[in-house]
Amino acid sequence: MGKTYRYNPDEEPERGGSDASAEVRRKRKGGKRRGSQPQQEQPPEIVDLSWAVERMQEHVSFVVDSLVKKQLIVEDEREEYLAIFTAEVCQAGTDYDPNRKGAKSGKTSSPLHYMTMRVDAKLSNTMDYLAYRRWALKFLSITDDEDEAEGDEGAFVCSNGKCLSDECRGVRQLVFRMDVVTLISMLTEEERMTLAMRYEGYTDIEIAEALTLAFHRATDRHRVQKVHAVHIQEKARKCGFFPPSEARGHEKI
């Protein structure tokens, strides 16, 4: 049989180093001292948005890349959605509250974790919307050719079609009105008055008399015909307006 030894604390140990062993045992009983762990850094009260955008830039790029890879958006829309998610980061940084606790965990969140969760939630909603758009919406090209709109398996819609009309004005008329507003903005005050009076049927002599009274500068019918009218025609051509004779020639082409 092997020899059995019993530990007797009253006996003197045979080997040295008993003081060191006692110190080790004392430390084990006492455990870790308080204050030995570094204090956890408190989250900031206000998030610096430039810092937030920089720290979240990589995650935002990853999110937009996932949309492109899943073919929910095209490459040309990348910059647009980068801006959308960056705006969400800024909004999350503004809304961040370091004292707010989760409903389930009961714990506070760091700024990075909070902004990441907001971006991921935005991603989920965006993917749902893009998936619905791809499934439910059909994109068509607008054409002025009615024959082209009727053929090609419905890939085109005519600009004069009822689906693009509010039952009052067609697309062509709306574009015309926008061009007129652009033309008016290009005219001087005298040219605007000349155009308005010509539209109402006034003669060049009557227009000249009205311009003289309105702007306190002598104006005759020759100035109306060779200056104001010419300038109006040049600016009208830039907006796509042509005389009826030239317009018929453009339609044939």
Salt bridges, closest charged atoms under 4 A:
GLU23 OE2 - ARG26 NH2 2.39
ASP65 OD1 - ARG78 NH1 2.33
GLU75 OE2 - ARG78 NE 2.66
GLU77 OE2 - ARG133 NH2 3.93
GLU88 OE2 - ARG118 NE 3.03
ASP95 OD2 - ARG118 NH1 3.29
ASP120 OD1 - HIS59 NE2 2.87
ASP166 OD2 - ARG169 NH2 3.84
GLU190 OE2 - ARG217 NH2 2.40
GLU190 OE1 - HIS228 NE2 3.75
GLU191 OE2 - HIS231 ND1 3.23
GLU191 OE1 - LYS235 NZ 2.90
ASP204 OD1 - ARG198 NH2 3.22
GLU246 OE1 - ARG237 NH1 2.90
